[in-house]
C-alpha cells in the first residue's frame, strides 16, 4: 500500500546527493542495503545510486499502426 499504509519503504535523502536523482516511477527496481525499522515498519535508506538497479522499464504504449494508403 501507499504511505502510511505501506509494508516496506525505501528512501533517498537529498543530503546524500549533489545531483538530481532520476525518477524510478513505474520501473521495477532492485535495491541493496541495510534494512532498519522505523515506527515498527522495515525501511532502507539509499545513500548511493549504485544501490539501485533498474530491472524492467514500465511497459509503454505501442502506437497504433496507421492503415496503409492504397497504391496509386
mmCIF file of the N, C-alpha and C atoms, coordinates in Angstrom:
data_MODEL
# 
_entry.id   MODEL 
# 
loop_
_atom_site.group_PDB 
_atom_site.id 
_atom_site.type_symbol 
_atom_site.label_atom_id 
_atom_site.label_alt_id 
_atom_site.label_comp_id 
_atom_site.label_asym_id 
_atom_site.label_entity_id 
_atom_site.label_seq_id 
_atom_site.pdbx_PDB_ins_code 
_atom_site.Cartn_x 
_atom_site.Cartn_y 
_atom_site.Cartn_z 
_atom_site.occupancy 
_atom_site.B_iso_or_equiv 
_atom_site.pdbx_formal_charge 
_atom_site.auth_seq_id 
_atom_site.auth_comp_id 
_atom_site.auth_asym_id 
_atom_site.auth_atom_id 
_atom_site.pdbx_PDB_model_num 
ATOM 1   N N  . UNK A 1 1  ? 0.801  -1.183 0.000   1.00 0.00 ? 1  UNK A N  1 
ATOM 2   C CA . UNK A 1 1  ? 0.000  0.000  0.000   1.00 0.00 ? 1  UNK A CA 1 
ATOM 3   C C  . UNK A 1 1  ? 0.852  1.259  0.000   1.00 0.00 ? 1  UNK A C  1 
ATOM 4   N N  . UNK A 1 2  ? 0.195  2.355  -0.177  1.00 0.00 ? 2  UNK A N  1 
ATOM 5   C CA . UNK A 1 2  ? 0.880  3.649  -0.181  1.00 0.00 ? 2  UNK A CA 1 
ATOM 6   C C  . UNK A 1 2  ? 1.073  4.144  1.241   1.00 0.00 ? 2  UNK A C  1 
ATOM 7   N N  . UNK A 1 3  ? 2.076  4.988  1.423   1.00 0.00 ? 3  UNK A N  1 
ATOM 8   C CA . UNK A 1 3  ? 2.371  5.586  2.726   1.00 0.00 ? 3  UNK A CA 1 
ATOM 9   C C  . UNK A 1 3  ? 1.135  6.282  3.256   1.00 0.00 ? 3  UNK A C  1 
ATOM 10  N N  . UNK A 1 4  ? 0.766  6.126  4.467   1.00 0.00 ? 4  UNK A N  1 
ATOM 11  C CA . UNK A 1 4  ? 1.450  5.442  5.567   1.00 0.00 ? 4  UNK A CA 1 
ATOM 12  C C  . UNK A 1 4  ? 1.023  3.991  5.759   1.00 0.00 ? 4  UNK A C  1 
ATOM 13  N N  . UNK A 1 5  ? 0.283  3.424  4.813   1.00 0.00 ? 5  UNK A N  1 
ATOM 14  C CA . UNK A 1 5  ? -0.196 2.041  4.932   1.00 0.00 ? 5  UNK A CA 1 
ATOM 15  C C  . UNK A 1 5  ? 0.701  1.061  4.182   1.00 0.00 ? 5  UNK A C  1 
ATOM 16  N N  . UNK A 1 6  ? 1.962  1.380  4.054   1.00 0.00 ? 6  UNK A N  1 
ATOM 17  C CA . UNK A 1 6  ? 2.920  0.565  3.320   1.00 0.00 ? 6  UNK A CA 1 
ATOM 18  C C  . UNK A 1 6  ? 3.458  -0.574 4.190   1.00 0.00 ? 6  UNK A C  1 
ATOM 19  N N  . UNK A 1 7  ? 4.077  -1.542 3.529   1.00 0.00 ? 7  UNK A N  1 
ATOM 20  C CA . UNK A 1 7  ? 4.683  -2.672 4.222   1.00 0.00 ? 7  UNK A CA 1 
ATOM 21  C C  . UNK A 1 7  ? 6.187  -2.442 4.371   1.00 0.00 ? 7  UNK A C  1 
ATOM 22  N N  . UNK A 1 8  ? 6.798  -1.799 3.382   1.00 0.00 ? 8  UNK A N  1 
ATOM 23  C CA . UNK A 1 8  ? 8.246  -1.561 3.345   1.00 0.00 ? 8  UNK A CA 1 
ATOM 24  C C  . UNK A 1 8  ? 8.481  -0.252 2.613   1.00 0.00 ? 8  UNK A C  1 
ATOM 25  N N  . UNK A 1 9  ? 9.478  0.506  3.041   1.00 0.00 ? 9  UNK A N  1 
ATOM 26  C CA . UNK A 1 9  ? 9.807  1.738  2.315   1.00 0.00 ? 9  UNK A CA 1 
ATOM 27  C C  . UNK A 1 9  ? 11.300 1.830  2.073   1.00 0.00 ? 9  UNK A C  1 
ATOM 28  N N  . UNK A 1 10 ? 11.614 2.462  0.971   1.00 0.00 ? 10 UNK A N  1 
ATOM 29  C CA . UNK A 1 10 ? 12.979 2.742  0.568   1.00 0.00 ? 10 UNK A CA 1 
ATOM 30  C C  . UNK A 1 10 ? 13.015 4.245  0.342   1.00 0.00 ? 10 UNK A C  1 
ATOM 31  N N  . UNK A 1 11 ? 14.001 4.939  0.883   1.00 0.00 ? 11 UNK A N  1 
ATOM 32  C CA . UNK A 1 11 ? 14.006 6.385  0.696   1.00 0.00 ? 11 UNK A CA 1 
ATOM 33  C C  . UNK A 1 11 ? 15.409 6.909  0.427   1.00 0.00 ? 11 UNK A C  1 
ATOM 34  N N  . UNK A 1 12 ? 15.448 8.039  -0.248  1.00 0.00 ? 12 UNK A N  1 
ATOM 35  C CA . UNK A 1 12 ? 16.694 8.729  -0.564  1.00 0.00 ? 12 UNK A CA 1 
ATOM 36  C C  . UNK A 1 12 ? 16.651 10.087 0.116   1.00 0.00 ? 12 UNK A C  1 
ATOM 37  N N  . UNK A 1 13 ? 17.714 10.462 0.786   1.00 0.00 ? 13 UNK A N  1 
ATOM 38  C CA . UNK A 1 13 ? 17.804 11.778 1.420   1.00 0.00 ? 13 UNK A CA 1 
ATOM 39  C C  . UNK A 1 13 ? 18.570 12.713 0.493   1.00 0.00 ? 13 UNK A C  1 
ATOM 40  N N  . UNK A 1 14 ? 18.039 13.899 0.273   1.00 0.00 ? 14 UNK A N  1 
ATOM 41  C CA . UNK A 1 14 ? 18.678 14.879 -0.609  1.00 0.00 ? 14 UNK A CA 1 
ATOM 42  C C  . UNK A 1 14 ? 20.101 15.186 -0.154  1.00 0.00 ? 14 UNK A C  1 
ATOM 43  N N  . UNK A 1 15 ? 20.360 15.111 1.142   1.00 0.00 ? 15 UNK A N  1 
ATOM 44  C CA . UNK A 1 15 ? 21.700 15.418 1.668   1.00 0.00 ? 15 UNK A CA 1 
ATOM 45  C C  . UNK A 1 15 ? 22.772 14.483 1.119   1.00 0.00 ? 15 UNK A C  1 
ATOM 46  N N  . UNK A 1 16 ? 22.370 13.302 0.635   1.00 0.00 ? 16 UNK A N  1 
ATOM 47  C CA . UNK A 1 16 ? 23.326 12.321 0.116   1.00 0.00 ? 16 UNK A CA 1 
ATOM 48  C C  . UNK A 1 16 ? 23.625 12.487 -1.367  1.00 0.00 ? 16 UNK A C  1 
ATOM 49  N N  . UNK A 1 17 ? 22.928 13.396 -2.045  1.00 0.00 ? 17 UNK A N  1 
ATOM 50  C CA . UNK A 1 17 ? 23.072 13.522 -3.494  1.00 0.00 ? 17 UNK A CA 1 
ATOM 51  C C  . UNK A 1 17 ? 23.295 14.973 -3.887  1.00 0.00 ? 17 UNK A C  1 
ATOM 52  N N  . UNK A 1 18 ? 24.360 15.215 -4.656  1.00 0.00 ? 18 UNK A N  1 
ATOM 53  C CA . UNK A 1 18 ? 24.635 16.581 -5.109  1.00 0.00 ? 18 UNK A CA 1 
ATOM 54  C C  . UNK A 1 18 ? 23.921 16.875 -6.426  1.00 0.00 ? 18 UNK A C  1 
ATOM 55  N N  . UNK A 1 19 ? 23.598 15.847 -7.185  1.00 0.00 ? 19 UNK A N  1 
ATOM 56  C CA . UNK A 1 19 ? 22.908 15.982 -8.471  1.00 0.00 ? 19 UNK A CA 1 
ATOM 57  C C  . UNK A 1 19 ? 21.465 15.503 -8.317  1.00 0.00 ? 19 UNK A C  1 
ATOM 58  N N  . UNK A 1 20 ? 20.576 15.963 -9.204  1.00 0.00 ? 20 UNK A N  1 
ATOM 59  C CA . UNK A 1 20 ? 19.192 15.459 -9.160  1.00 0.00 ? 20 UNK A CA 1 
ATOM 60  C C  . UNK A 1 20 ? 19.159 13.938 -9.365  1.00 0.00 ? 20 UNK A C  1 
ATOM 61  N N  . UNK A 1 21 ? 18.280 13.289 -8.665  1.00 0.00 ? 21 UNK A N  1 
ATOM 62  C CA . UNK A 1 21 ? 18.130 11.836 -8.761  1.00 0.00 ? 21 UNK A CA 1 
ATOM 63  C C  . UNK A 1 21 ? 17.111 11.531 -9.850  1.00 0.00 ? 21 UNK A C  1 
ATOM 64  N N  . UNK A 1 22 ? 17.416 10.572 -10.745 1.00 0.00 ? 22 UNK A N  1 
ATOM 65  C CA . UNK A 1 22 ? 16.444 10.230 -11.790 1.00 0.00 ? 22 UNK A CA 1 
ATOM 66  C C  . UNK A 1 22 ? 15.184 9.613  -11.185 1.00 0.00 ? 22 UNK A C  1 
ATOM 67  N N  . UNK A 1 23 ? 14.094 9.722  -11.905 1.00 0.00 ? 23 UNK A N  1 
ATOM 68  C CA . UNK A 1 23 ? 12.836 9.144  -11.440 1.00 0.00 ? 23 UNK A CA 1 
ATOM 69  C C  . UNK A 1 23 ? 12.825 7.640  -11.700 1.00 0.00 ? 23 UNK A C  1 
ATOM 70  N N  . UNK A 1 24 ? 12.364 6.902  -10.733 1.00 0.00 ? 24 UNK A N  1 
ATOM 71  C CA . UNK A 1 24 ? 12.207 5.460  -10.887 1.00 0.00 ? 24 UNK A CA 1 
ATOM 72  C C  . UNK A 1 24 ? 10.729 5.082  -10.916 1.00 0.00 ? 24 UNK A C  1 
ATOM 73  N N  . UNK A 1 25 ? 9.857  6.071  -11.040 1.00 0.00 ? 25 UNK A N  1 
ATOM 74  C CA . UNK A 1 25 ? 8.412  5.831  -11.062 1.00 0.00 ? 25 UNK A CA 1 
ATOM 75  C C  . UNK A 1 25 ? 8.051  4.905  -12.218 1.00 0.00 ? 25 UNK A C  1 
ATOM 76  N N  . UNK A 1 26 ? 7.251  3.906  -11.928 1.00 0.00 ? 26 UNK A N  1 
ATOM 77  C CA . UNK A 1 26 ? 6.779  2.978  -12.952 1.00 0.00 ? 26 UNK A CA 1 
ATOM 78  C C  . UNK A 1 26 ? 7.808  1.946  -13.374 1.00 0.00 ? 26 UNK A C  1 
ATOM 79  N N  . UNK A 1 27 ? 8.963  1.923  -12.722 1.00 0.00 ? 27 UNK A N  1 
ATOM 80  C CA . UNK A 1 27 ? 10.013 0.976  -13.087 1.00 0.00 ? 27 UNK A CA 1 
ATOM 81  C C  . UNK A 1 27 ? 10.135 -0.086 -12.004 1.00 0.00 ? 27 UNK A C  1 
ATOM 82  N N  . UNK A 1 28 ? 10.451 -1.290 -12.431 1.00 0.00 ? 28 UNK A N  1 
ATOM 83  C CA . UNK A 1 28 ? 10.719 -2.360 -11.479 1.00 0.00 ? 28 UNK A CA 1 
ATOM 84  C C  . UNK A 1 28 ? 12.197 -2.264 -11.134 1.00 0.00 ? 28 UNK A C  1 
ATOM 85  N N  . UNK A 1 29 ? 12.506 -2.113 -9.841  1.00 0.00 ? 29 UNK A N  1 
ATOM 86  C CA . UNK A 1 29 ? 13.892 -1.936 -9.427  1.00 0.00 ? 29 UNK A CA 1 
ATOM 87  C C  . UNK A 1 29 ? 14.295 -2.966 -8.383  1.00 0.00 ? 29 UNK A C  1 
ATOM 88  N N  . UNK A 1 30 ? 15.603 -3.098 -8.224  1.00 0.00 ? 30 UNK A N  1 
ATOM 89  C CA . UNK A 1 30 ? 16.184 -3.922 -7.170  1.00 0.00 ? 30 UNK A CA 1 
ATOM 90  C C  . UNK A 1 30 ? 17.043 -2.983 -6.333  1.00 0.00 ? 30 UNK A C  1 
ATOM 91  N N  . UNK A 1 31 ? 16.935 -3.073 -5.021  1.00 0.00 ? 31 UNK A N  1 
ATOM 92  C CA . UNK A 1 31 ? 17.736 -2.225 -4.140  1.00 0.00 ? 31 UNK A CA 1 
ATOM 93  C C  . UNK A 1 31 ? 18.556 -3.100 -3.204  1.00 0.00 ? 31 UNK A C  1 
ATOM 94  N N  . UNK A 1 32 ? 19.728 -2.615 -2.850  1.00 0.00 ? 32 UNK A N  1 
ATOM 95  C CA . UNK A 1 32 ? 20.562 -3.321 -1.886  1.00 0.00 ? 32 UNK A CA 1 
ATOM 96  C C  . UNK A 1 32 ? 20.911 -2.363 -0.758  1.00 0.00 ? 32 UNK A C  1 
ATOM 97  N N  . UNK A 1 33 ? 20.966 -2.887 0.436   1.00 0.00 ? 33 UNK A N  1 
ATOM 98  C CA . UNK A 1 33 ? 21.302 -2.056 1.584   1.00 0.00 ? 33 UNK A CA 1 
ATOM 99  C C  . UNK A 1 33 ? 20.879 -2.723 2.872   1.00 0.00 ? 33 UNK A C  1 
ATOM 100 N N  . UNK A 1 34 ? 20.979 -1.968 3.935   1.00 0.00 ? 34 UNK A N  1 
ATOM 101 C CA . UNK A 1 34 ? 20.652 -2.465 5.270   1.00 0.00 ? 34 UNK A CA 1 
ATOM 102 C C  . UNK A 1 34 ? 19.212 -2.089 5.611   1.00 0.00 ? 34 UNK A C  1 
ATOM 103 N N  . UNK A 1 35 ? 18.449 -3.073 6.039   1.00 0.00 ? 35 UNK A N  1 
ATOM 104 C CA . UNK A 1 35 ? 17.063 -2.834 6.436   1.00 0.00 ? 35 UNK A CA 1 
ATOM 105 C C  . UNK A 1 35 ? 17.044 -2.486 7.920   1.00 0.00 ? 35 UNK A C  1 
ATOM 106 N N  . UNK A 1 36 ? 16.398 -1.377 8.236   1.00 0.00 ? 36 UNK A N  1 
ATOM 107 C CA . UNK A 1 36 ? 16.223 -0.948 9.625   1.00 0.00 ? 36 UNK A CA 1 
ATOM 108 C C  . UNK A 1 36 ? 14.726 -0.823 9.887   1.00 0.00 ? 36 UNK A C  1 
ATOM 109 N N  . UNK A 1 37 ? 14.364 -0.653 11.134  1.00 0.00 ? 37 UNK A N  1 
ATOM 110 C CA . UNK A 1 37 ? 12.958 -0.487 11.493  1.00 0.00 ? 37 UNK A CA 1 
ATOM 111 C C  . UNK A 1 37 ? 12.684 0.972  11.832  1.00 0.00 ? 37 UNK A C  1 
ATOM 112 N N  . UNK A 1 38 ? 11.549 1.477  11.384  1.00 0.00 ? 38 UNK A N  1 
ATOM 113 C CA . UNK A 1 38 ? 11.106 2.825  11.712  1.00 0.00 ? 38 UNK A CA 1 
ATOM 114 C C  . UNK A 1 38 ? 9.614  2.756  11.981  1.00 0.00 ? 38 UNK A C  1 
ATOM 115 N N  . UNK A 1 39 ? 9.206  3.113  13.171  1.00 0.00 ? 39 UNK A N  1 
ATOM 116 C CA . UNK A 1 39 ? 7.804  3.039  13.586  1.00 0.00 ? 39 UNK A CA 1 
ATOM 117 C C  . UNK A 1 39 ? 7.218  1.657  13.290  1.00 0.00 ? 39 UNK A C  1 
ATOM 118 N N  . UNK A 1 40 ? 7.972  0.634  13.657  1.00 0.00 ? 40 UNK A N  1 
ATOM 119 C CA . UNK A 1 40 ? 7.591  -0.784 13.521  1.00 0.00 ? 40 UNK A CA 1 
ATOM 120 C C  . UNK A 1 40 ? 7.453  -1.250 12.079  1.00 0.00 ? 40 UNK A C  1 
ATOM 121 N N  . UNK A 1 41 ? 8.036  -0.529 11.123  1.00 0.00 ? 41 UNK A N  1 
ATOM 122 C CA . UNK A 1 41 ? 7.986  -0.942 9.718   1.00 0.00 ? 41 UNK A CA 1 
ATOM 123 C C  . UNK A 1 41 ? 9.401  -0.966 9.156   1.00 0.00 ? 41 UNK A C  1 
ATOM 124 N N  . UNK A 1 42 ? 9.705  -1.971 8.307   1.00 0.00 ? 42 UNK A N  1 
ATOM 125 C CA . UNK A 1 42 ? 11.044 -2.039 7.726   1.00 0.00 ? 42 UNK A CA 1 
ATOM 126 C C  . UNK A 1 42 ? 11.252 -0.940 6.682   1.00 0.00 ? 42 UNK A C  1 
ATOM 127 N N  . UNK A 1 43 ? 12.487 -0.417 6.668   1.00 0.00 ? 43 UNK A N  1 
ATOM 128 C CA . UNK A 1 43 ? 12.831 0.618  5.700   1.00 0.00 ? 43 UNK A CA 1 
ATOM 129 C C  . UNK A 1 43 ? 14.292 0.461  5.295   1.00 0.00 ? 43 UNK A C  1 
ATOM 130 N N  . UNK A 1 44 ? 14.652 1.085  4.172   1.00 0.00 ? 44 UNK A N  1 
ATOM 131 C CA . UNK A 1 44 ? 16.032 1.090  3.713   1.00 0.00 ? 44 UNK A CA 1 
ATOM 132 C C  . UNK A 1 44 ? 16.359 2.477  3.196   1.00 0.00 ? 44 UNK A C  1 
ATOM 133 N N  . UNK A 1 45 ? 17.437 3.061  3.712   1.00 0.00 ? 45 UNK A N  1 
ATOM 134 C CA . UNK A 1 45 ? 17.885 4.358  3.204   1.00 0.00 ? 45 UNK A CA 1 
ATOM 135 C C  . UNK A 1 45 ? 18.896 4.108  2.094   1.00 0.00 ? 45 UNK A C  1 
ATOM 136 N N  . UNK A 1 46 ? 18.695 4.769  0.969   1.00 0.00 ? 46 UNK A N  1 
ATOM 137 C CA . UNK A 1 46 ? 19.596 4.658  -0.171  1.00 0.00 ? 46 UNK A CA 1 
ATOM 138 C C  . UNK A 1 46 ? 20.576 5.822  -0.103  1.00 0.00 ? 46 UNK A C  1 
ATOM 139 N N  . UNK A 1 47 ? 21.865 5.502  -0.009  1.00 0.00 ? 47 UNK A N  1 
ATOM 140 C CA . UNK A 1 47 ? 22.909 6.522  0.084   1.00 0.00 ? 47 UNK A CA 1 
ATOM 141 C C  . UNK A 1 47 ? 23.602 6.772  -1.248  1.00 0.00 ? 47 UNK A C  1 
ATOM 142 N N  . UNK A 1 48 ? 23.435 5.845  -2.195  1.00 0.00 ? 48 UNK A N  1 
ATOM 143 C CA . UNK A 1 48 ? 24.132 5.938  -3.473  1.00 0.00 ? 48 UNK A CA 1 
ATOM 144 C C  . UNK A 1 48 ? 23.265 5.322  -4.563  1.00 0.00 ? 48 UNK A C  1 
ATOM 145 N N  . UNK A 1 49 ? 23.323 5.900  -5.759  1.00 0.00 ? 49 UNK A N  1 
ATOM 146 C CA . UNK A 1 49 ? 22.548 5.330  -6.869  1.00 0.00 ? 49 UNK A CA 1 
ATOM 147 C C  . UNK A 1 49 ? 23.037 3.938  -7.241  1.00 0.00 ? 49 UNK A C  1 
ATOM 148 N N  . UNK A 1 50 ? 24.250 3.578  -6.829  1.00 0.00 ? 50 UNK A N  1 
ATOM 149 C CA . UNK A 1 50 ? 24.757 2.231  -7.115  1.00 0.00 ? 50 UNK A CA 1 
ATOM 150 C C  . UNK A 1 50 ? 23.973 1.167  -6.348  1.00 0.00 ? 50 UNK A C  1 
ATOM 151 N N  . UNK A 1 51 ? 23.158 1.583  -5.384  1.00 0.00 ? 51 UNK A N  1 
ATOM 152 C CA . UNK A 1 51 ? 22.321 0.650  -4.630  1.00 0.00 ? 51 UNK A CA 1 
ATOM 153 C C  . UNK A 1 51 ? 21.018 0.334  -5.364  1.00 0.00 ? 51 UNK A C  1 
ATOM 154 N N  . UNK A 1 52 ? 20.773 1.008  -6.484  1.00 0.00 ? 52 UNK A N  1 
ATOM 155 C CA . UNK A 1 52 ? 19.525 0.828  -7.233  1.00 0.00 ? 52 UNK A CA 1 
ATOM 156 C C  . UNK A 1 52 ? 19.851 0.288  -8.615  1.00 0.00 ? 52 UNK A C  1 
ATOM 157 N N  . UNK A 1 53 ? 19.156 -0.760 -9.005  1.00 0.00 ? 53 UNK A N  1 
ATOM 158 C CA . UNK A 1 53 ? 19.326 -1.320 -10.345 1.00 0.00 ? 53 UNK A CA 1 
ATOM 159 C C  . UNK A 1 53 ? 17.945 -1.443 -10.969 1.00 0.00 ? 53 UNK A C  1 
ATOM 160 N N  . UNK A 1 54 ? 17.791 -0.891 -12.170 1.00 0.00 ? 54 UNK A N  1 
ATOM 161 C CA . UNK A 1 54 ? 16.518 -0.984 -12.886 1.00 0.00 ? 54 UNK A CA 1 
ATOM 162 C C  . UNK A 1 54 ? 16.452 -2.361 -13.530 1.00 0.00 ? 54 UNK A C  1 
ATOM 163 N N  . UNK A 1 55 ? 15.410 -3.114 -13.199 1.00 0.00 ? 55 UNK A N  1 
ATOM 164 C CA . UNK A 1 55 ? 15.222 -4.453 -13.753 1.00 0.00 ? 55 UNK A CA 1 
ATOM 165 C C  . UNK A 1 55 ? 14.389 -4.411 -15.021 1.00 0.00 ? 55 UNK A C  1 
ATOM 166 N N  . UNK A 1 56 ? 13.357 -3.580 -14.998 1.00 0.00 ? 56 UNK A N  1 
ATOM 167 C CA . UNK A 1 56 ? 12.437 -3.549 -16.134 1.00 0.00 ? 56 UNK A CA 1 
ATOM 168 C C  . UNK A 1 56 ? 11.784 -2.182 -16.201 1.00 0.00 ? 56 UNK A C  1 
ATOM 169 N N  . UNK A 1 57 ? 11.786 -1.630 -17.398 1.00 0.00 ? 57 UNK A N  1 
ATOM 170 C CA . UNK A 1 57 ? 11.097 -0.360 -17.610 1.00 0.00 ? 57 UNK A CA 1 
ATOM 171 C C  . UNK A 1 57 ? 9.602  -0.656 -17.627 1.00 0.00 ? 57 UNK A C  1 
ATOM 172 N N  . UNK A 1 58 ? 8.804  0.355  -17.354 1.00 0.00 ? 58 UNK A N  1 
ATOM 173 C CA . UNK A 1 58 ? 7.361  0.163  -17.411 1.00 0.00 ? 58 UNK A CA 1 
ATOM 174 C C  . UNK A 1 58 ? 6.961  -0.054 -18.862 1.00 0.00 ? 58 UNK A C  1 
ATOM 175 N N  . UNK A 1 59 ? 5.946  -0.869 -19.082 1.00 0.00 ? 59 UNK A N  1 
ATOM 176 C CA . UNK A 1 59 ? 5.517  -1.086 -20.461 1.00 0.00 ? 59 UNK A CA 1 
ATOM 177 C C  . UNK A 1 59 ? 5.022  0.225  -21.058 1.00 0.00 ? 59 UNK A C  1 
ATOM 178 N N  . UNK A 1 60 ? 5.451  0.486  -22.261 1.00 0.00 ? 60 UNK A N  1 
ATOM 179 C CA . UNK A 1 60 ? 4.995  1.703  -22.929 1.00 0.00 ? 60 UNK A CA 1 
ATOM 180 C C  . UNK A 1 60 ? 3.911  1.334  -23.921 1.00 0.00 ? 60 UNK A C  1 
ATOM 181 N N  . UNK A 1 61 ? 3.091  2.296  -24.213 1.00 0.00 ? 61 UNK A N  1 
ATOM 182 C CA . UNK A 1 61 ? 2.030  2.040  -25.174 1.00 0.00 ? 61 UNK A CA 1 
ATOM 183 C C  . UNK A 1 61 ? 2.628  1.927  -26.562 1.00 0.00 ? 61 UNK A C  1 
ATOM 184 N N  . UNK A 1 62 ? 2.199  0.918  -27.288 1.00 0.00 ? 62 UNK A N  1 
ATOM 185 C CA . UNK A 1 62 ? 2.639  0.762  -28.661 1.00 0.00 ? 62 UNK A CA 1 
ATOM 186 C C  . UNK A 1 62 ? 1.740  1.614  -29.534 1.00 0.00 ? 62 UNK A C  1 
ATOM 187 N N  . UNK A 1 63 ? 2.339  2.466  -30.371 1.00 0.00 ? 63 UNK A N  1 
ATOM 188 C CA . UNK A 1 63 ? 1.485  3.298  -31.215 1.00 0.00 ? 63 UNK A CA 1 
ATOM 189 C C  . UNK A 1 63 ? 0.643  2.442  -32.150 1.00 0.00 ? 63 UNK A C  1 
ATOM 190 N N  . UNK A 1 64 ? -0.586 2.857  -32.353 1.00 0.00 ? 64 UNK A N  1 
ATOM 191 C CA . UNK A 1 64 ? -1.475 2.136  -33.256 1.00 0.00 ? 64 UNK A CA 1 
ATOM 192 C C  . UNK A 1 64 ? -1.009 2.374  -34.681 1.00 0.00 ? 64 UNK A C  1 
ATOM 193 N N  . UNK A 1 65 ? -0.774 1.290  -35.431 1.00 0.00 ? 65 UNK A N  1 
ATOM 194 C CA . UNK A 1 65 ? -0.313 1.486  -36.810 1.00 0.00 ? 65 UNK A CA 1 
ATOM 195 C C  . UNK A 1 65 ? -1.393 2.166  -37.648 1.00 0.00 ? 65 UNK A C  1 
ATOM 196 N N  . UNK A 1 66 ? -0.964 3.040  -38.529 1.00 0.00 ? 66 UNK A N  1 
ATOM 197 C CA . UNK A 1 66 ? -1.900 3.712  -39.428 1.00 0.00 ? 66 UNK A CA 1 
ATOM 198 C C  . UNK A 1 66 ? -2.165 2.794  -40.609 1.00 0.00 ? 66 UNK A C  1 
ATOM 199 N N  . UNK A 1 67 ? -3.409 2.803  -41.100 1.00 0.00 ? 67 UNK A N  1 
ATOM 200 C CA . UNK A 1 67 ? -3.684 1.956  -42.272 1.00 0.00 ? 67 UNK A CA 1 
ATOM 201 C C  . UNK A 1 67 ? -2.869 2.455  -43.460 1.00 0.00 ? 67 UNK A C  1 
ATOM 202 N N  . UNK A 1 68 ? -2.383 1.505  -44.235 1.00 0.00 ? 68 UNK A N  1 
ATOM 203 C CA . UNK A 1 68 ? -1.588 1.915  -45.397 1.00 0.00 ? 68 UNK A CA 1 
ATOM 204 C C  . UNK A 1 68 ? -2.505 2.500  -46.460 1.00 0.00 ? 68 UNK A C  1 
ATOM 205 N N  . UNK A 1 69 ? -1.959 3.427  -47.199 1.00 0.00 ? 69 UNK A N  1 
ATOM 206 C CA . UNK A 1 69 ? -2.750 4.063  -48.254 1.00 0.00 ? 69 UNK A CA 1 
ATOM 207 C C  . UNK A 1 69 ? -2.747 3.162  -49.481 1.00 0.00 ? 69 UNK A C  1 
ATOM 208 N N  . UNK A 1 70 ? -3.846 3.177  -50.225 1.00 0.00 ? 70 UNK A N  1 
ATOM 209 C CA . UNK A 1 70 ? -3.895 2.336  -51.431 1.00 0.00 ? 70 UNK A CA 1 
ATOM 210 C C  . UNK A 1 70 ? -2.858 2.804  -52.447 1.00 0.00 ? 70 UNK A C  1 
ATOM 211 N N  . UNK A 1 71 ? -2.295 1.832  -53.147 1.00 0.00 ? 71 UNK A N  1 
ATOM 212 C CA . UNK A 1 71 ? -1.295 2.164  -54.175 1.00 0.00 ? 71 UNK A CA 1 
ATOM 213 C C  . UNK A 1 71 ? -1.964 2.920  -55.305 1.00 0.00 ? 71 UNK A C  1 
ATOM 214 N N  . UNK A 1 72 ? -1.255 3.905  -55.876 1.00 0.00 ? 72 UNK A N  1 
ATOM 215 C CA . UNK A 1 72 ? -1.863 4.662  -56.970 1.00 0.00 ? 72 UNK A CA 1 
ATOM 216 C C  . UNK A 1 72 ? -1.468 4.118  -58.298 1.00 0.00 ? 72 UNK A C  1 
# 
